[in-house]
Amino acid sequence: MDNDSSFNRMDSDSFYLLEDILPAAQAGDSEAQFNVGHIYESGEETPQDYELAAYWYAQSANQNHPSAQFALGQLFHQGKGVEKNPQTVLLWTRKAADQDLPAAQAFLGYLIMRGLGVEVDEAEASKWFCKAALQGDAYAQDSLARCYEHGLGCDQNIDEALYWFDCAINQSYCPSMMRLATIYRYGLGVEESLEKAFYWYEQAAKLDDEDGLLALADCYAYGIGVEENEPYAFEIIRRLANENHLEFMLQLGLYYRQGIGVEQNTHQALEWLHKAASQNHINAIFHIGYTYSQGIGIDVNETIACEWYLKAAEMGHSWGQFNLGLNFSRGLGLAQSDEQATHWYRLSAKQGNSWAQHNLGCAYLEGKGVEASSYLAHLWLRRSAEQGYPEGQYSLAQFYSSQPDSEDHDEAALFWWTESAKQGNRSAQYALGFYFANRDDAEKDHLSAAHWYQLAADQECKSALNNLGVLYRNGSGVEQDTTKGRALFQQAAELGNSIAACNLGNAFETGLGGEKNLEKAKHWYQFALDQGHLPAAADLAKLYFHDLDDIETSNSLLPKAVESGDLWSYNRLGVILLNGDGLTKDPERALTLIQYAAEKEYQHAQRNLGHCYYNGDVIDQDIHQAVHWYEKSAKQGNLKSQLMLVQIYRDDEQLRDPQLELYWCKLAADLGDIDSQFNLGIAYHNGSNVEANLEQAIHWFSKAAKQDDMEAQFKLACLYLDEEHVANPDLGSKWLTLSANHGFAKAQLRLALEYLDDETPAYDLDLAIRWLKTSAENDHLPAQITLGELLLDSECDAFDPEAGFSWIELAASNGNARAQFLLGCYFEDGEHCDQDESKSYQWFLTSSQNNYVDAHLALIKCYLQGIGTEQDNEKAFACAHEAANQGSEAGQYILGRFYDSGLHVEQDMDQAIYWYQLAAEQGYQKANEHLQALLEPDIK
């Protein structure tokens, strides 16, 4: 129910000049005040001024003038001369309505029905529509008719609806004519009559209603209620398009595109669509994109399509938003992005697009582009389903069927499957067939199952064809017909259904429903197996063993079939039942299968049995039993079991054993496990739980490095470059370069430092800077500060103070304490930047908080002299104490001075001597001088 009609505010015959009535208005005459407001609002005989209009309407409204009250409410509704305010709109509209102004009553009904400034109340809204309708307001009559049609705030009553539509039509109200046409066209509460629909479209068209003219053209184009006459339809559209009516420009483009009443011509279509699009006609913009997307009369061009879809989408076109989301989802015409897809689906869905609501619901269900949410998935799927979208109905049914068993979920799934299936959705038809065929024995309904399977099968649903074949084979719900059953299996198998292929193979193997042919049986079993249908492995193994006398081939198939006794199958089925991967969990059965295979020495089963004992989820936790089965599996070379033993002997407090940890780590490393190889390299290098051995460290780092482990490559390079006993600069450089090229930041920094060593032939400043930048850009803080200091070195050929300062800033921002200290120095001295004592202090403070000792020392000066902060002797003393405790000789000396002089702290010569002594032991000359002065005072 749209508010697309204008509400009359005053008698259109009334006309006044401002100078004639302004004195009366100023004297307080409410009618004059209202008319002055109208003059200012309309801009008749005076410049338009909404603020003055609002002022005079308010003067009149405050004297209870109903038309002024309504007019003032409209200004607040439209935000003209005043700020929009729904509550104020409601206030003045209600005051006017209470005085029986029909336009106000109609608009009040609109506000209440839409919930604008008030809670939605359909009954209250319909009451106001009724009051206005009885006074002859056409919009209210139309709105009241729609209330009766849909049962909004009143009992649904199509006769009452038709009566009020007729009242509005008697006033030439075109929206009522159009709605009445729709009612008759689709038989909404009345007997369908295309002729009556055409009649009302024609009546609206005669009044030059654009919607009526468009509908009339479509009636002639498609023969709706009138003899088909495409050329006449085309002429209607062409004539009005040439008069620059936007809707008709669009429609003419569509007629050219479809060849309605004229030879199909995509270029003409696009010309008209572009004309409309140039005037921002949103549907024209969308249809340009659609034409390119579908390749209608031109080559498909998804890139151009997406450009137009984006324009339409940004203007709020729901199908533009949906199609843009679809293209993002599929990566058509732009980079694939689930996040972007869901963004546009959401915007479209919020506008009520059922397709978008469905896709958005599925995105929430699958967690594609959004965080998975069962609640939001249900919300959007239900909105889609309730609008009648069959895919939305099917997906909602699937959602309910996936929920924990309950009668409500079962009924909801059945309802939505049925709604979707009625609209021809073959997946829903199949789901209904499956539902009825697979209920508990007492509730099975094979007759209904056969009905729905047949409908889905008619649409070539492979699973439905197969299952219908089963019903015919068994005579369930239909008269038994094995020949027809075999034919259905064949049809489904040829469409690629692996279960049907097995059923067809069985028919050929047994001769059920036709000839017996073992070669064809073998062919269809193999076909199913090639598609991954594991039950076919057992059928094929049995066929080779019993009928084809090919034991070797039969044995090769046994690992895929539990029925053959294959240990892998026992183990795999056990895992599936244990975890519920595709089957209902059955821990007891799972444990039986896994234990049987483990006792038969199948290493993977032994490992899984070890997991069961280790986790204690399906059996009592027992670490000793876990180790027992892991060791049996590990001794057979099972890498995962070896790694579990490494973990247990490293982490378990009860069984921790460094030697056994090392033993199993070596076995895992010998099998090629990179982490184990690297960890062994670390152990032998550091002497962790094993005697340090550089040769062994190199051996294991080399194995990991050769598998492209960049950290191992770096460690190996460092050994060759730094350890004298194994020094090999060439190999070190080789591995260092390889690690750096693989993106390892530490290697990139080390390589840069190698190039910076001007005492070696490798010195290369350009390469050094390149690697420093690469490491720094990988957020390696030491590289950032090294690069910054290098570029700030005025004696360096690469001197670049601006870039250097930027790197120091970045390192400081990333938390590097030295960089923070350096920034403090730069701002203190105005070096490389403007001098700023406040910033200097802040960076010293930040660095100090990161325990950088030089920053503590710098802060002493700041606090003592009040540089960049308030003078604070206590904080200066605290900084000295912190620096001294960190071993700074300067900090120790300064702290001694505090105690020696009694400056800002109680004098304490013992403490002074203590701190002087520590500083002097580190070679701090001033501390030594003060210490001697205290220990050997001058004798006078």
N, C-alpha and C positions, 0 to 999 in steps of 0.2 A: 504494500500500500504506500505509494510514493506521494510526496507533497509536491506534485508537479503542476499544480494549478495556482493561479494568482488569486489572492484574497482581496476583494474590493474593500477599500478603506473609506471611500466617500462617493457620493452621487456623481457620476461622470458628467452630468449636465451642469453641475454647479461650477461657476467660474467667477473669480474675484481678482481685482487688482490689489496688489500689496498696499498701495497708498490709501486704498479705500477702506481697508479693514484693519490696518495696523493700529490706528488709534483705539478702536474698540477692543482689540486684543490687549493693548497696553492698559486699557481701563479695566480689564479683568473679564471680558466676555469670553466664556469658554468656547463657544462655537467659532468666534473669530480667531481665538488662539489656535484652535484645531486647523482652521483653514490657512492661517499663516504658516503653521508647521507643514501643511501639505504643499504650499507654494514653494517653500524652501527645499522640501524633499524632492519635488518634481522638477524644480528648476524652470518653472513656467513664469515668464515675465521678470525673472530675477535670477542671478547666478545660483546654482545649486549649492546648498550648504547644509550638510547632514547634522552638524552640531547645532545650528540654529533650529533646524527642524525638530531635533530631539528636545531642545529647550522649550519650544512652544507647545509641542505635544505634551510634555510633562506638565506645563502650566495648566493646560486644559484637562489632562488626565487626573490631576490632583483635585479638579472640580467635578470628578466623576463623569466625564464625557466619555461614553463607551467607545466611539470611533477613535478618539485620541488615545485611549488606553490600549486599544488593539494596535494602532499605528506605532505607538511607542514600543510595545512588545516586539513588533516586527523589526524595528531598528536594532533592538538588543539581540534579536535572533540573527540578523545579518551582520552585525558589527559595524553598522554605518553611523558614524558620529559618536558612537559609544563603544565600549568594549563588549564583546559577546559575553552574555551571562545567562545560561539556561534557566537559573532560578528566577531571575528578573523577568525573563520572557514569560515564564509560567505565571508569575504574579500578575502582570498587567493583562495577559490574555484571559486569565480566569476572571479578573474584575470585569472585563468587557463581556465575557461570556455570561456572567451572572446577570448582566443587564440585557440578555437575550439578543446580542448582536450575532447573527448567524455565522458570519465569517470567523468571528472569534471562537464561537462554539466548535466550528469545524476544525479550526487550527488547534484548539485545546485537545480535541480528540486525537489529532495527529501527534501532539507532544506526548500525551499519556500512552498512546499505543507504541510509540518509539522509545519511551523511557528517557525523554529529554528534559532534564531538570526535575524528574520525578520517577518513582519506580513504575515499571510497566504494570498497567492494570487494564486488561482487555475489556472487562465489563464496564468500567468507568469510561473508557474511551468510546465504546459503542453507544453509551448513553448520550454523550455529547454529540456524536455523529447524528444520532436520532433527533435530538433537539434542533440541530441546524437543518437537517434534512426536511423536517416538518415545516420549516420556514422557507423551504425552496432552494437551499444552497446545493448546487449541482455537485460540487466536490464532496460534500457531506453525504449526499445521496449515493454517490458512487462508493464511498468508503463504507457506508452502512451496508450496501449490497455485498461488498467483499467480506464484511464481518459475518453476514448470514451465510455466504457461500462457504466460508471456511470454519464457521463455528467459533469466531473470535469474540469472546465476551457475551455470547448469546448462543442459543441452540442453533445448530446448523439447519438451515431451511432454504432449499434452492428456490422455492416459489417466492418467498420474501425477497431473496436476492434478485430474482428476475424482475420483481415489481419495482424495486428501487433503482435497478439499472435502467428500467424503462422510464422512470421519473427523470433521471439525469439525462437520458437520451432525448427526452422531450424538450430539453433545454440545449440540444445540440452539443452535448458533452461527449467529445470523441473518445476519451479513455474508456467510457462505459460501452460504447459501440465495439471497441476493440476487444474488451474483455468478454462481451457477449458472443462475439465471433469465435473467440478461443473456446468458450464453453461448448458451443455447438460443434466446433471442429473436432474436438477430442471427446465429446460426450461426457462432460464433467457434471454429473448429476442429472443430465437430461439425455434424451435419445440423440445420438450423434446425427448431425445433419450438415453435410458440407455445403449444401445449397444455402442454408440459413447463415452459415459462417460467411460465405461469399457475400450474401446480401448485406451483412453488417459491415464487412470490410469496405464494400462499395459505398455504403452510406457515409462512412468516415472519410473515404476518399473524395466524395463529392464536396465535403467541407474543406478540402485541401489539407487534410491531416496527413502529415508525412508518413506516419506508421500505417495509416490506412492505404495510402497510395502504394507503399512498398508491398504490403500484404496483398493488395489487389493485383499487382504485377505478378507476384508469386502464384496467385491462384490461376492466372492465365498461363503462366509458364509451366505449371505442373498439372493443370486440369483439376484444380480443387474447387468443386462445387459449380464449375462452369466448364464448357468445352475448352480443351487445351488450345492455346493460341500464342505460341512463343513470340512470333513477330510483334503482336500487339503488346505483349508484356515488355518486350525490348523497347518499343516506341515510347511507352509510358516512362520507363526509366531513362531513356536517352534524352527525351524532351526536358525532363526536370534536371538531369545532370548538366545539360547545356545552359540551364538557368542558374548554375552554380550552387545547387542544393547539395550539400556535402554527402548526405546519406545516399543520394542517388548517384553521385560520382562513384562512391564505393560499390553500390549495387551494379552499376554499369560495368565497372572493372570485373566484378565477379561473373556477370553475364558473358562478357568477352572470354573470360578464362574458361568457363564451362561450355561456351558455345550455345547459349540459350537465345534463340531468336536471331542468331547471327553466326557466321562461321567462326569457329574457335580461333582466337587470336591472342596469344599470351602477351605479345608486345603492346597491343592496344589495351589489354587488361592492365598491364603495368603502368601504362601512360595515365590511365584514369585513376588507378590506385595512388600513383605519385602525386597527381593533382590534389586528391583529397588529403594525402599525407602531408603535403606542403602547407596545409592549413591545420596541421596537428590533429587530423582525424585518427583517433587511436586504432579503430578497427582497420582502417586502410593501412596503417603502418604495420599492424600485425599480419595482414594478408599479403603484403609484399614479402615479408619473411617467410610466410607459409608457402608461397609460390616457389621461392628458391629452395626451400627445404624439401618440398615434395617433387621438385623438378617438373612442374606442370607446364608442358610445352617448351621447356628450356632445360638446360643441363642443371642437375642438382648442384647447389653451391651452399654448403652449410655455413661457411664463413660469413657470406653476405646475409644469409638467413638469420644468423645469430646477431648480426649488427642491428637488423630491424626488430628482431624479437626483444633485444635489450632496450631499444627505444620505446617499444610498446610496454614492456615490463616496467620500466622506470616511470611511465605515465599511469601505471596501475592496471594494465590490461591483464586479466587473470590468465587467459590462455597464452599470452605472451610470456608471462611469468612461468607458467607450467612448462611450455615448450623450451624455454631457456634452461629451466631446471633439468629437463629431460636431456638436452644436449650436453649440459655439464656432466650429468650422470654417465652418458655414453661417450663423452669426449669427442663430440661431433662439432666441428667448426671452431672449437676452442679447447683449451687444456682440460682434461678430465679432473673434476673436483667434486667429491661427494659433499663437501662442506658448502660449496656454492649451490649445488643442486638442491640441498635441503633448504638453503636460504630462500631460493625462489619458489620452491614448493610451498614453503610456509606462507609467503606473501600471497600466493594464489589461493592456498587453502583457506586463509582468513577471509577471503572474498567469497568463499562458498564453492570453489571449484572442486567437485567431487573426485576428479582424477588426481588432482594435486593432494587432496586430503588422503587419498589412498596411498599415494607414493610417499607422503610424509609419514603416515602411519607405519608403512613398511620400513622406512629409514629408522624410525625409533625402535622398531622391533629388532632390526638387525644391527643397530648401532653404526649405521653408515652415515658419516658426516655429522653425527650428533651422538651424544652419550645415550646408550641404550636405555629405554624407559618403557616398561610394560604398560604403565598408566597412560602415558602420552600416546603410545601406539594404539591402545584400545580407544582412546578419545577420538583420534583422527580417523581411524578405520570405521568407527561407528558413525561419525558424521558423514563419511562418504557413503556408507551403506544406507543410511536413512534417506539419502537423496536418490536412492535407486540405482547407484552405479554397480553393475554386476560384479566387477572385479573387487570393488570394495566390500560387497556383501560376502563374496567368497573368502577373501582374506580375513574378514571379521569372524566368519565361521571357523576358519582354520585356527585363528587365535583362540577362540573358545575351546576348540577341540584339544588344543595343546595345554590347556590349564588343568590343574589337579581335578581328578574325577569328582563330579558333583552333578546332581540332577539338573540344577540351573544351567550349568555350562553345557550339558548335553542337549538340553532343550534349546538353548540359544544357538548352538552350532547347527542343530537341525533346522531351525527356523531360517537362518540366514543362508544356509546351503540351498534350501528350497526356494527362497526368494531369488537367489542368483540363478539357480537352475531353470526357473520359469522364464528367465530372460535369455536362455540359450547358452549360458556359460558351461562349457563342456567339463571343465575341472570340477565345478560344483555338481554337475550331473553324475560324474564319476564318484565323487565323494559320497553322494547320497546312496549310490549303488553299493559302494563299499560299506557304508554305515549299516544298511539294511541286511547285507549278506553276512556281516561279521559280528552281529550282536550275540548275546548269550543264546544258547540253543533254543530256549523257550520263546525268545523274542525275535528270532531270525525271521525275515520276511523276504524270501527269495523272489516272490512275485514282484514286489516293489523294486528289489535290487535289479531284476531283469529289465524292468521298465526304464529305470534311470541309466543303466548300463547301455541299453539300446540307443537312447537319445545321444549319449556321449559317443558311442561307437559310430553313429551316423555322421559324426563330425571328425571321424578318424582319430579318436582318443585311443592311443595304443593300449593303455592299461584296461580301459573299458572293453575293448575288443577281446583281450585275453580273458578277462573275468567273465564276460558273457559267454565265451567259448567254454569255460569251466562249467557254467550253469547248464549249457546244452549237453556237454559231455556227461554230466552227472544227472541230468533231468531234474534240476532244482529250480523251481519257479517257472519252468517251461517244459514242454514235452521233450523227453530225451531224444537227442539227435546227434550222434557222435560224428557223423559226416559234416554237419553244419559246424559243430564244435571245432573239428580239425580245420575247416576253412577259415574260421575266425582266428584260430591260432596262427595260421599261415599269413593272414592279412596283417595281424599285429606284429609278427616276427619280421615280415618284410619292411615294416615301418621302424624296426629297430628295437622292439621290446624283447629283452633277454628272457624274461619268465615265459613269455609265449613261445620263444624259441625252444626252451626246455620242454614245454608241453607238446610242441610240435615234434621235437625229437622223440619224446616218449610215444607219441602216436605212431611214428614211423617204426620205432623199435618194436612195438607190440602189435602193430597192424590195426589199432583201434580207429574206426571211422574210415578205413581205406587200406591201401596197400602197405605191406611190411617191406621196409627198405632200410637196411642197416647203414648203408653209406650216407643216406639222407639223414638218418638219425644222428650219425657221427658229425655230419656237417652242421646241424642245428645246435647240437650240444657244444661244439667247438665255437660256433658263433656266439652263443651265450657266454661261454667262458672268456672269450676274447673281450667281451664287454665288462668283464669283472664279476659276473654272476657266479659266485663260488659254489652254490648247490649244483651247478652244471658240472663241476669237477668230479663230484661223486658219481653223477649219472654217467659221465664219460669214462671214468675209471672202471665202473662196473661193466659198461658196454665193451671196452677193450678186453677185460678179464674174462667175462662170461661168453661173449658172442664173437669177438674178433680175434681171440686167442693171441693177444699182443700184450704179454706181461710187462715188458719193458716200458711201453707207453703208459700202461695202467699205473705202474709204480711211480712214473714221473709225475702223475697227477695226484698221487696220494697225499703229498704235503698240503694240498689245498682243501682237503676234505676230512673233517673230523670222523666221518663214518668209516674212513679207510684205516683209522688208527694212527694217523700221522701225528707225531709229537708237536710239530709246529702248530697244527690245527688245534690240538688239545690246549696248548699254551695260549694261543691267540683267542680262542673262544673263552678260555678262563679269564683272560684280561678283560674282554668285552663284558662278560657277566659281572666281573668285579667292579668295573667302572661305570657300567650302564651305558656304554657307547653304542647306541642304536638298539639296544635290547634292554629289557627290564633287569635291574640288578638282581643277582642271585649269588651272594657271597659264598654260601655253602657249596653250591655246584661249582663255582669258579675255583675255590680252593681245592676241590677234589680233582678237577682237570689239571690244574697247575702242579699239584703235588705228584700226580701220576707221571706227568712228563718229566718232572724234576728227578724223581726216583729212577727214571729211565735214562738219567744222565744228559738230559737236554739242557744245555747251558742257559738258554734264555728263560726257561721255566725255573731253573735253579735260582737265577737272579730275581725273578718275580716272587718266588717263595721267600727269598731273603727280604725283599721289600715288605712282604706281608708281616713277617716277624719284626722287622725294624719299625714299621709304622704302627703296628698294633691296631689296624682299623678293622680287620675281619678275623683276627686271631689274637690271642693274648700276646702282648709285646714281650719279646724275648731276644735280647741283644746277642746272646751266645748262639741261639739257633740262626739268627740272621747272619752272623759271621760264618757259621758252618756252611750255609747254602751259598753265600757270596764266594767263599773260598773254593767250593767245588766248581762253581761257574768260572771264577777267575782263573783257576788252574787250567781250564780249557781255552783260555785266551779271551774271555769276555771282558772287554775294556770297561764297560759300565760297572761291572762287579768289582774290578780292580780299583776303580776310582772310589766306589763306596767304601772299600776297605781302607783306602788312604784316608778318607774322611773320618771313618770310625777310629782308626788308630791315632789320628791327629786330635780329634775333638772330644771323644768320649772319655769322661773322667775315669771311668772304671777300667777301660781297656787301653788307655793311651799307651803307645809303644813306639817311640821314634824309629827304632830299627825296623819294625814291621811296616811302619808307614813308608820308610825309605824303600823297603823291598818291593812293595806293591806299586809304589810310584815309579820305580825303575821299570817294572813290567809294563805298566801303562805307557811309559815313555817309549819303550821299545816297540809298542804297537802304534806309535805315531801320535800320541796325544800331545798336542802342543803345550797345553798348560802344565802337564807333568814334566815335559822336557824343560820348560822355562824354570819351573820351581826347583828342579834338580840343579840347574845351573846356578840359581841363587844359593841353594844349600851348600854346594861345593865351593862357591866363591866366598861365602860368609862363614863357612864352617858351622852351619846350623845342623846339629844332630849328626854330624859327620865331619871327619877331618878335612880341613880346607885343602882343596886340590885344584889349582888353576887349570891343569890340563883337562880334568873332568868337567870343570865349569865350562871351558871352551867347547868340549865335546857336546854337552847338552844344549848350550846356547846355540851352537851351530845347527843342531838338528831342528830346533824351533825356528831359527832364522831362515833356514832353507825352505821352511813352509810359509815364509812371508810374514812371520810374526815380527812386527817392526820394533817392539820393545826388546825382544831377544837380539835382533840385529844391532840395536843401540848398545846393549850390554856387552855384546861380543866385540863391537868396535872399541868400547872403552877399555876392555881388557887388553886388546892388541896395542892400544895407544898409550895406556897408563902403567901397565904392569911390566916391570923391567924383565922378568924371567920369561915372559912370553911375547915380548914386544915385536910387533910386525906392522910398521906404519902403513905399508901398502894395503894389507888386509884390513887394518883398522879403518883407513880412509874409504875402502870399498864398501864395508858394511855400514859405516856411518852415512855415506852418501845414499845407500840403498834405503836405510831407515828414514832418512830425511825426505827422500823422494816419495816414500810411502805416507808421508804426512805426520811423522812423529816429531812433536814440537821440541822435545829435549834434544833429539838428534840434530834438528835444524839449528838450534842454538849452538850446540857443540861444534858443528861443522863451520858455522860462522866464526867461532872463536879460533878454530884452526886456521882459517883464512886470514884472520887478523894478526896472527903471530908473524911479525915482520922479521923475525930471526930465522925463518924457515923459507925454503923455496916455494912453499905453497901460498905465500902471502898474496892475497888478491882482495883489495878493498871493495871492489864492486861486487864480487861474489859474496864477500862477508856481509855486506849490507843487504844483498838480495835474500840471503838465508835468514838474516836477523828479521827482516820484514815479514818473511813467510812464517817464521816461528811466532813473531809478535802478533801477526794477524790471526794465528791460531790460539790467541788469548794466553800465550805463555808469558807470565809476568817477568821472569828474569830476562827474557828476550826483549820485552818492551822497554825495561829500564836500561838495559845494555845499549840498545839501539838509540834510545833518547840521549844517553850520556855521550855516545860516540858522535852523534850529529851536533851536539852542543860544544864539542871540542874544537875550538877555533884553530888549533894547529892541525886538525884533520882535513884532508883534501875533500872530504864529504861534508864539511861544515854546512849545516842547514839549521839555524837556530829555531826557526818557526816549526819545522817538522820535528826537531828534537824535543822542543818544549811540549808539543802535542803528545808525543809518545810518553814523556814523563807524566803528563797530566792523565793519560789513559791508565798507565800503570798505577798511579796514585789512586785514581777512581776505582780501580779494581782491587785496591787493598794492599798494595806494596808499600811497606813502611819506609823503605829507603827513598822511594820515589816521593812519598809524602813529605819526608824530611827535606829532600832537595827542593821541592816546590816552596817549602817554608823559607829556605835560603834564598831562592830566586826572588820571591816577593819581598824579602827583607832587604836585599841589596839592589832591587830593581834590575836584576840581571835577566835578560831575555824577556822581560815583561815590565809593566809599570810597577813601581814600588808601591806596596800595599801592606802596611804593618798588620792590619787586621787579618788579611788573608794569610800572611806569614804565620801569625800566631795560630790560626785555625789549623793550618797544615802541620805545624810543629805538634800541636795538641793531638791531632789525629794519629800522627806517627808515633807519638809517645804512648797513646792508648794501645798501639800495636807493639809496645815494648821495644822501640828502637832507641838505643841508649843515647845516640847523638841528639835525638829529639828532646830527651830529658834535659840534656845539658843546655840546649838552645832555650828551653822553657825557663831555666833558672834566670837567664838574662831577661827574658820577657817579663817575668814576675817581679824581679828586683827593680827593673827600670820602668815597668808599666808600658812595655812596647806591645801595642796591638791589643792590650787588655788592661784591666785595672791592676795596679801594683798590689802584690799579695805575697808577703815574705814567708808566710807559712807554706804556701804552695811552692815557693822557690826551694825552701828547705826540703819539702817532700820529694821534689824532683831530684834534688841532689842525693837524697837517701836512696831513691830508686836507681839512679845511675850507679851509685857506689855499690849497691847490692848486686848489680849486674856485672861488676868487675871493672868498671871504667876507672882508670887511674885518675883522669881529670875529675870525675865525679867523687872519687874518694878524697882527692885533694880539697875540693870545694867543701865537702862535708866536714873535713878536718878544720877548714877555715871557719865554718860556722861555729863549731864547738870551741875552737881556739879563741875566737874574738867575742864569743857570747852574743853574736849578732843574730837576733831573731830566735834565739834558743838559749837556754840556760848554759853558761860557760861550764865546760867539762873537759879538763886537760887530758884526762885518761882517754876519753873518746877521741879527742883531737890527735893524740899520739897514735892511737890505734889506726885511725884512718890515714894519717900521714904515712905511717909505717907501710900500710898496704900499697899506697900509691908509689912510695919510694921503691919498694921491692919490684915494681913494674917499670922502674927507671924514670919516674916523673921527677925532674930535677927540683922544681919549686917545692914539692912535697919534702924532698930530702933536706932542702935548706931550712924549711920551717921545723922539721923534725929535729935537726941538729940544734937549732936555736932553742928549742924547748928542753932538749936533753943536756945541752952545755951552755947555760945562760952566761952572759958576760958578767965578770966579777968586777965590781967597782970598789 
